[in-house]
Amino acid sequence: MDVSRETGARLGFALLAYMLGVTLIITLLPFQFGWPPRWRVMFTGGAVDVIANVLLFFPLGFLFRLARREGHRHTTLTVLWVGALLSMGIELAQLFEQERFTSVLDVTTNALGAWLGAATFDRLSPKTRVDGELVDRLSLELPLMGLVYLLVPLLWLNALASAGEFERSGMALLLGVFGASLLGGMQRFHFGPARSLDPRMTAAAGSLWFLAGAFPSLPSRPLVLLAGTALVGALTWRQGVHPHRATLGTRRFEVPLLMSAAPAYGAYLALQALTPLLDGIRPWGVGWGFPGVAAAWTKTEILRLLEQLAAFTLLGYMIAEFRGRDDASFGAALRRLFAWGGVGAATVEAIRGFQPYHGGSVARGLLALGAALYGGWLYYLQRAHVIQLLATLRRGTTDGGEDAV
């Protein structure tokens, strides 16, 4: 049995579960179900809806292929039917959702998106190499790529939760800068020296990555979306064309690169915590539940809570990444994740204690801490996969009579 395939499948399954959860929540908000007075079924849709539905299921198809285990074979056609069945289940549920319309076209476009994701994985995975050896995971041998993948649902949620607020455009751009810094740095220190990609290809991938994540903002903020896409591509290219220094031209470049990119993400977290105070400041207060939230949560309130949880998932991944070489397992890192994740959650809720009509929330803070722990767990799944990939590579070079990496 190929152990690296098994560790990759576990990682892919965890990422798939995360993306699937976000997808289901986005498509079924605001969870106000009831027997409809009439059936609302649509057979057509606009171009924006078509593209959005394809992009929404693209990561699911990609990760579904990644999550397959040894001995479990399925074709891209299988992924097409799985995507169609999942979409049909969502559309049937939307028949009973008061603010939703069931669309036959959505089933077709969702299935197409899943198929395209699976086909993209099959096409690109044979081209991904570690030091010249074949690896069938799209750059998942680099733990930093996990952050790039996790940024996609965070960009979705940021765009959907914007409610037309201009200041949230700056938050999306900061996420774009963070992702571009990571992608450009990986081009500079890994893809470029290995001659697997050139800066233009990585820049194009960066632009498409941001476009896929921030696409829900097209109807409300088209200029911001286009500007962000161009900015991410240019920054990725700029970062990638710099010649790498020999001292960082190894796998140890990741922590220094993360440290250089982290200020952009820190600024995003700060804005996320401070933006609610733009409506004014009240005397500080905190509650055990969700003070100030109506009995029936609004769609925007749910999306902004989910955005905060997605942001803390990335934060937990980053905390684990910073000390990944010192803490050999998730259990060993748990105390650190609890400490730093708890400090981050407590700080955000302390700031939000001054938010008008809401205040701080113990429950929200605990959910954020749980999200940070989940992010740390994802990192250690990725780390286990990296270790197995390198072990497989060493065995291959040793068996071939070559020097081990």
C-alpha positions in Angstrom: 0.0 0.0 0.0 1.3 3.5 -0.9 1.3 5.2 2.5 1.7 8.7 1.0 -1.5 8.1 -1.0 -3.3 7.3 2.2 -2.1 10.4 4.1 -3.0 12.5 1.0 -6.5 10.9 1.0 -7.0 11.8 4.7 -5.9 15.3 4.1 -8.1 15.6 1.0 -11.0 14.3 2.9 -10.6 16.8 5.8 -10.3 19.7 3.3 -13.3 18.3 1.3 -15.4 18.1 4.5 -14.5 21.7 5.3 -15.4 23.0 1.8 -18.5 20.9 1.7 -19.7 22.4 5.0 -19.1 25.9 3.8 -20.9 25.2 0.5 -24.0 23.7 2.2 -24.2 26.7 4.6 -23.9 29.2 1.8 -26.5 27.5 -0.4 -29.1 26.9 2.4 -28.9 30.3 4.3 -30.8 31.6 6.2 -32.3 28.2 7.2 -35.9 29.4 7.3 -37.6 26.3 6.2 -41.4 25.8 5.8 -44.0 24.4 3.5 -44.1 26.8 0.5 -47.5 28.3 -0.6 -46.4 27.5 -4.1 -43.4 25.7 -5.7 -40.8 28.1 -7.0 -38.7 26.4 -9.7 -36.6 28.3 -12.3 -35.2 26.9 -15.5 -33.0 29.8 -16.5 -30.4 32.0 -14.9 -28.0 34.9 -15.6 -24.4 34.6 -16.7 -23.1 35.6 -13.3 -25.2 32.8 -11.6 -23.9 30.3 -14.1 -20.2 31.1 -13.5 -20.8 31.4 -9.7 -22.3 27.9 -9.6 -19.5 26.4 -11.6 -16.9 28.0 -9.3 -18.7 26.9 -6.2 -18.5 23.2 -7.1 -15.0 23.3 -8.7 -13.1 22.9 -5.4 -15.4 20.1 -4.4 -14.6 18.1 -7.5 -10.9 18.8 -7.2 -10.8 17.7 -3.5 -13.1 14.7 -4.2 -10.4 13.4 -6.5 -7.7 14.2 -4.0 -9.5 12.4 -1.2 -9.8 9.0 -3.1 -8.0 6.2 -1.3 -5.9 3.4 -2.7 -8.0 0.9 -4.5 -11.0 3.2 -4.8 -11.1 4.2 -8.5 -13.5 6.5 -10.1 -13.6 8.5 -13.3 -14.3 12.2 -13.8 -17.7 11.1 -15.1 -18.4 9.6 -11.6 -17.6 13.0 -10.1 -20.0 14.6 -12.5 -22.8 12.4 -11.3 -21.9 12.8 -7.6 -21.9 16.6 -8.1 -25.3 16.4 -9.8 -26.7 14.4 -7.0 -25.4 16.7 -4.3 -26.7 19.7 -6.2 -30.1 18.0 -6.6 -30.3 17.5 -2.8 -29.5 21.2 -2.2 -32.1 22.3 -4.8 -34.7 20.1 -3.3 -34.0 21.5 0.2 -34.3 25.0 -1.3 -37.9 24.2 -2.3 -38.7 24.6 1.4 -36.4 27.6 2.1 -38.5 30.7 2.1 -35.8 33.0 0.5 -34.6 30.6 -2.1 -35.6 29.5 -5.6 -34.9 26.0 -6.9 -33.1 26.1 -10.2 -32.8 23.2 -12.7 -29.9 25.1 -14.3 -28.0 25.2 -11.0 -27.9 21.4 -11.0 -26.3 21.3 -14.4 -23.8 24.1 -13.7 -22.9 22.7 -10.3 -22.2 19.2 -11.8 -20.1 20.9 -14.5 -18.1 22.7 -11.9 -17.4 19.4 -10.0 -16.4 17.7 -13.3 -14.1 20.5 -14.2 -12.4 20.4 -10.8 -11.8 16.6 -11.1 -10.5 17.0 -14.6 -8.2 19.8 -13.5 -6.8 17.6 -10.8 -6.2 14.7 -13.2 -4.5 17.0 -15.7 -2.3 18.9 -13.3 -1.3 16.3 -10.7 1.1 14.4 -13.0 3.0 17.7 -13.6 3.6 18.3 -9.9 7.0 17.1 -8.8 9.3 17.3 -5.7 12.9 17.5 -6.7 12.2 15.9 -10.0 10.1 13.0 -8.7 6.5 12.4 -9.6 4.0 13.4 -6.9 0.2 13.1 -7.6 -0.9 15.9 -5.3 -1.2 19.5 -6.7 1.6 21.1 -4.6 0.2 19.7 -1.4 3.8 18.6 -0.6 4.2 22.2 0.6 2.3 22.9 3.8 1.9 26.6 2.8 -0.3 25.5 -0.1 -2.8 24.4 2.5 -3.2 28.1 3.5 -3.8 29.0 -0.2 -6.6 26.4 -0.5 -8.2 27.5 2.8 -8.2 31.1 1.7 -10.7 30.3 -1.1 -13.8 29.7 1.2 -12.7 32.7 3.4 -12.8 34.9 0.3 -16.2 33.5 -0.6 -17.5 34.3 2.9 -15.9 37.8 2.9 -17.6 38.6 -0.4 -21.0 37.2 0.6 -20.9 38.9 4.0 -20.0 42.3 2.6 -23.6 43.6 2.4 -22.3 46.4 0.1 -19.9 47.8 2.8 -17.0 49.5 1.1 -14.5 48.8 4.0 -14.8 45.1 3.5 -13.3 45.6 0.0 -10.1 46.4 1.8 -10.3 43.2 3.8 -10.6 41.2 0.6 -7.6 42.9 -0.9 -5.5 42.2 2.2 -6.4 38.5 1.8 -5.4 38.7 -1.8 -2.0 40.3 -0.9 -1.5 37.6 1.7 -2.2 34.8 -0.8 -0.1 36.5 -3.5 2.9 36.8 -1.1 2.7 33.1 -0.4 2.4 32.1 -4.0 5.1 34.4 -5.2 7.4 33.2 -2.4 6.8 29.6 -3.3 7.6 30.4 -6.9 10.8 32.2 -5.8 12.1 29.5 -3.5 10.6 26.2 -4.7 8.9 26.2 -8.1 11.5 28.4 -9.8 14.6 26.6 -8.6 12.9 23.2 -9.5 12.0 24.7 -12.9 8.5 23.3 -12.6 6.8 26.6 -13.2 7.8 30.1 -14.4 6.7 33.3 -12.7 4.1 34.1 -15.4 2.3 30.8 -14.9 2.3 31.3 -11.1 1.0 34.8 -11.6 -1.8 33.6 -13.8 -2.6 30.9 -11.2 -2.7 33.6 -8.5 -5.1 35.8 -10.5 -7.4 32.8 -11.1 -7.2 31.8 -7.5 -8.3 35.3 -6.3 -11.0 35.5 -9.0 -12.4 32.1 -7.9 -12.5 33.1 -4.3 -13.8 36.7 -4.6 -16.2 36.1 -7.5 -19.4 36.5 -5.4 -18.5 40.2 -5.1 -18.9 40.7 -8.9 -22.5 42.0 -8.7 -21.8 44.6 -6.0 -18.1 45.4 -6.4 -17.0 44.6 -10.0 -14.2 47.1 -10.0 -12.7 45.9 -6.7 -12.8 42.3 -8.0 -11.0 43.2 -11.2 -8.5 45.4 -9.4 -7.8 42.7 -6.8 -7.4 40.1 -9.6 -4.8 42.3 -11.4 -3.1 43.2 -8.1 -2.7 39.6 -7.0 -1.3 38.6 -10.4 1.2 41.5 -10.4 2.3 40.9 -6.8 2.7 37.2 -7.4 4.8 37.8 -10.5 6.9 40.5 -8.7 7.6 38.2 -5.8 8.4 35.2 -8.0 10.9 36.9 -10.3 13.3 37.8 -7.5 16.3 35.4 -7.5 16.3 33.2 -4.4 19.0 33.2 -1.9 20.9 30.0 -1.5 20.4 30.0 2.3 16.6 29.8 1.8 16.6 27.6 -1.3 15.5 24.5 0.7 12.3 23.3 2.2 13.1 25.5 5.3 12.0 28.6 3.4 8.4 28.2 4.4 8.5 29.7 7.9 10.5 32.9 6.9 8.1 33.3 4.0 5.0 32.9 6.2 6.5 35.5 8.6 7.0 38.0 5.8 3.4 37.5 4.5 1.7 37.4 8.0 1.4 41.2 8.5 -1.2 41.3 5.6 -3.3 38.6 7.4 -2.8 40.3 10.7 -4.2 43.5 9.2 -7.2 41.6 7.9 -7.9 40.2 11.3 -7.6 43.6 12.9 -10.1 45.1 10.4 -12.5 42.2 10.9 -12.5 42.9 14.6 -12.7 46.7 14.3 -15.1 47.1 11.4 -18.3 46.5 13.6 -17.3 49.5 15.7 -17.8 51.9 12.7 -21.5 52.0 13.7 -20.5 53.5 17.0 -19.2 52.5 20.4 -21.2 51.6 23.5 -20.3 50.8 27.1 -18.4 47.5 27.2 -20.4 44.3 27.7 -20.2 40.6 27.1 -22.7 37.7 27.2 -22.5 33.9 27.3 -24.6 33.5 24.1 -24.9 35.8 21.2 -26.1 39.1 22.7 -28.0 41.4 20.4 -28.7 38.8 17.7 -32.3 38.4 16.8 -34.2 35.1 17.4 -34.1 34.5 13.7 -30.5 35.2 12.6 -30.2 37.4 9.5 -28.2 36.0 6.5 -25.5 38.6 7.0 -25.1 37.8 10.7 -24.6 34.1 9.9 -22.2 34.8 7.1 -20.1 37.1 9.2 -19.9 34.6 12.0 -18.8 32.0 9.5 -16.2 34.4 8.1 -14.7 34.8 11.6 -14.6 31.0 12.1 -12.9 30.5 8.6 -10.4 33.3 9.6 -9.5 31.5 12.8 -9.2 28.2 11.0 -6.4 29.8 9.0 -5.0 31.3 12.1 -4.7 27.9 13.8 -3.0 26.5 10.7 -0.5 29.3 10.8 0.2 28.9 14.5 0.9 25.2 13.9 3.1 26.0 10.8 5.3 28.4 12.8 6.4 25.6 15.2 5.7 22.6 13.0 9.4 21.5 13.2 9.4 21.6 17.0 6.0 20.0 17.8 6.0 16.6 16.2 2.3 15.9 16.6 -1.0 17.6 17.0 -1.1 16.5 20.6 2.2 18.2 21.2 1.0 21.4 19.6 -2.4 21.4 21.4 -1.3 23.5 24.4 0.2 26.1 22.0 -2.9 26.2 19.8 -5.1 26.6 22.9 -3.0 29.4 24.2 -2.6 31.5 21.0 -6.0 30.6 19.6 -7.6 31.5 23.0 -5.7 34.8 23.1 -6.8 35.7 19.6 -10.4 34.8 20.3 -10.5 36.7 23.6 -8.9 39.8 22.0 -11.5 39.9 19.2 -14.4 39.4 21.7 -12.9 42.1 24.0 -12.9 44.5 21.1 -16.4 43.6 20.1 -17.6 44.2 23.6 -17.9 47.8 22.5 -20.0 47.0 19.5 -23.4 48.6 19.5 -26.4 46.3 20.0 -24.2 43.2 20.2 -21.2 43.2 22.5 -18.7 40.4 23.2 -19.8 36.8 23.1 -18.3 33.9 25.0 -20.0 31.4 22.7 -18.5 33.1 19.6 -15.1 33.1 21.2 -15.3 29.4 22.0 -16.4 28.6 18.4 -13.4 30.7 17.2 -11.1 28.7 19.4 -12.5 25.5 18.1 -11.9 26.7 14.5 -8.3 27.5 15.4 -7.8 23.9 16.8 -9.4 22.5 13.6 -6.9 24.6 11.5 -4.0 23.2 13.5 -5.3 19.7 13.0 -5.4 20.3 9.2 -1.8 21.4 9.4 -0.7 18.2 11.0 -2.6 16.1 8.5 -0.6 18.0 5.8 2.6 17.5 7.8 2.0 13.7 7.9 1.5 13.7 4.2 4.7 15.7 3.5 6.7 13.2 5.7 5.3 10.3 3.8 6.0 11.9 0.4 9.6 12.6 1.3 10.0 9.0 2.7 8.6 7.6 -0.5 11.0 9.8 -2.5 14.0 8.7 -0.5 13.1 5.1 -1.0 12.7 5.6 -4.7 16.1 7.3 -5.1 17.8 4.7 -2.9 16.3 1.8 -4.9 17.5 3.6 -8.0 21.0 3.8 -6.8 20.9 7.6 -6.5 21.7 9.8 -3.6 18.8 10.3 -1.2 17.3 13.7 -0.9 
